[in-house]
Amino acid sequence: MTVKIYIPRDSASLAVGAEKVAKAFHTEIAARALDIEIIRNGSRGLFWLEPMIEVETADGRVAYGPVKAGDVSSLLDADITTGAAHPLCLGKTEELPFLKNQTRLTFARCGITDPVSLEDYRAHGGLNGLTKAVAMAPADIVAEVTDSGLRGRGGAGFPTGIKWKTVLDAEGDRKYIVCNADEGDSGTFADRMIMEGDPFVLIEGMTIAGIATGARKGFVYLRSEYPHAIATMTQAVDIARKAGVLGASVLGSAHAFDMEIRTGAGAYVCGEETALLNSLEGKRGIVRAKPPLPAHKGLFNCPTVINNVISLASVPVIMDKGAAFYKDFGMGRSRGTIPIQIAGNVKHGGLYETAFGLTLGEIIDTIGGGSATGRPVKAVQVGGPLGAYFPRALFDTPFDYEAFAARDGLIGHAGIVVFDDSADMLKQARFAMEFCAVESCGKCTPCRIGSTRGVETADKIAMGIEPEKNRALLTDLCNTMKFGSLCALGGFTPYPVMSAMNHFPDDFRPTPLVEAAE
Amino acid sequence: MFQVFLQSPPAGVLEERCFRSGVFSARSVPVFMMYNGQVRVGSGGLDMNLHFGGRDIGARTLEIVTEMKALEGALLPILHEVQAEFGYVPQEALPVIARELNLSRAEVHGVVTFYHDYRDHPTGRHVLKLCRAEACQSMGGAALEEKVKKLLGIDFHQTTLDGGVTLEPVYCLGLCSTAPAAMLDGEVHGRLDDAAIADLIAEVRL
């Protein structure tokens, strides 16, 4: 009987050598004339173990990792096709604590199926949500999504159902579904992983959004830094179209929906929804003033749903299992699950989907296992380059939109970057300003000019030039940017700067440079 | 200032139209020049990537635009295609695009210059993008950055004199759990340490 071996094609796995491992397997299998089929799956999200391969046995899948190309020969010698022991053997995949303790709803199939096999997708519960949706009235679909409590996973946390209802109720013969896949935040990779590991779930989610709001066309705005995701999504859309999931008659129903993959051009600010819409229209990615809301006047001035990848990819499971099932997970007003991305200087970095409510300390110390370097964790930045730096003293903060906001932080896209005690928080604050200066679209003054002045002021503090005065100036500047900027880029850059300054005041009091002796 | 050394210009290349050029270390007096469209002659003839002078940028751009202008919001996809064709977005392409899309040249220029991806000149034979974002910083990205700059002898947005490598910063490749990360000619590399980055650079400097 043919044995199946899974080798991930996720770009993080490729980055650490999965392609070489796959090649070595192909060569060895051919040389030994073994009856083994290689399947390129998405990643399970245990990145410290990548490249992690899995063997399908009668008892379930057995994992080995991290595998190097040079290990392949010894793995086959040990007869891993039966799940046999080997120094790299990790045991049954499902029993790995990092995976076992997760609640995988959105990422249920990621790493399990062949990403570009629609049959695999169906066999693992795919298209159940869409099958239900095509038979429902649009308003009922919207009600289901509203009842689930799903909030925008892109960072703003706006209730998805309410956004959809606004578009459903808006007049217009043309409406659009736009998927924001411009995942530019450092520390985040959930969008990339789902698009590379389970692209059909996003296609299904967007199609449901189309049926729910009366839109017949969708766009995925995917950043150019993700060439593998672009290739996988493009291939999946093609397959879905041929199979009648997309097109003039979605799953044989009277609904029409089709979509296109569009590539960004390296502008971080295009992750802001109105800048993204301008970019899709072929313009400079400059932020628009709101109102009008995109739901009323969005892409080409038409009513537009614009949602993050994970928001849309969470819709199929909600439609399949019901709003009540989804809503049952989570805490307070943060319902359902959130794929937390643990990154940076951390021992066990990866994707951890779980219900809202874990504390930051549990995530970093228990799940993440502390820093990769073994040094004490000094700070974590949650929510990308615009997110606040939290010190250990705030590690009791539960992962919840409101709890983070109450402590002057944000969940954002749920990426966490861990820093050990070698981090210089003044440098991190300066980088936040520098990044804002590089990426500012230039439309509003606080962001365009404030960011450059911020870099200069941080430099003065570092050089010990009137530190007292310059710290006050930086605080004042942050206030101006926070309240005076048009969008989150300028408006949120103060979060990392102020949090660094407030929680790590010692780093902002560098020893003044001693004048060199003549 | 660059100095132009033309050994024996490939057929079709007019020496006086070479606008940017460099000279280099190696044994064979390698010639690197950028001519009109895209002429790159590497040392020892490696990675020869020659687009000869007879080629008309305007005509090829027109073909691309004609094929793609029916797309909704066609400008970015067209610019991506033009860059894929020529290796950069040549000035000569802009009036053609503007005319066909019924835009002003200023509008097209504005879009091209807004986005980091679009280049106004060709790159070296290889493009190394090094991630500068926070997750990579937390794993020693800044030190790695210095190391790479030293090994290549260039700063970000520059090309080595032999035309071998262009170094560019990138803000997040989404490889934050396998940091620090880089992308070399579209291929991703993670968990980079001094040895791994030295290997990568040795590969492109062959």
Interface residues (C-beta under 8 A of the other chain):
Chain A: S11 A12 L14 A15 V16 F47 W48 E50 E183 G184 D185 S186 G187 T188 F189 D191 R192 S224 E225 Y226 P227 H228 E260 R262 T263 G264 A265 G266 A267 Y268 S279 L280 E281 G282 K283 R284 G285 I286 F300 Q341 I342 A343 G344 N345 V346 G349 G350 L351 A372 Q381 P385 G415 V417 V418 F419 D420 A423 Q428 F431 F435 V438 E439 C441
Chain B: L71 E72 G73 A74 L75 L76 P77 L79 H80 L101 E107 G110 V111 F114 Y115 H116 D117 Y118 A133 E134 A135 C136 Q137 S138 M139 V170 Y171 C172 L173 G174 L175 C176 S177 T178 A179 A181 M183 G186 E187 V188 H189 G190 R191
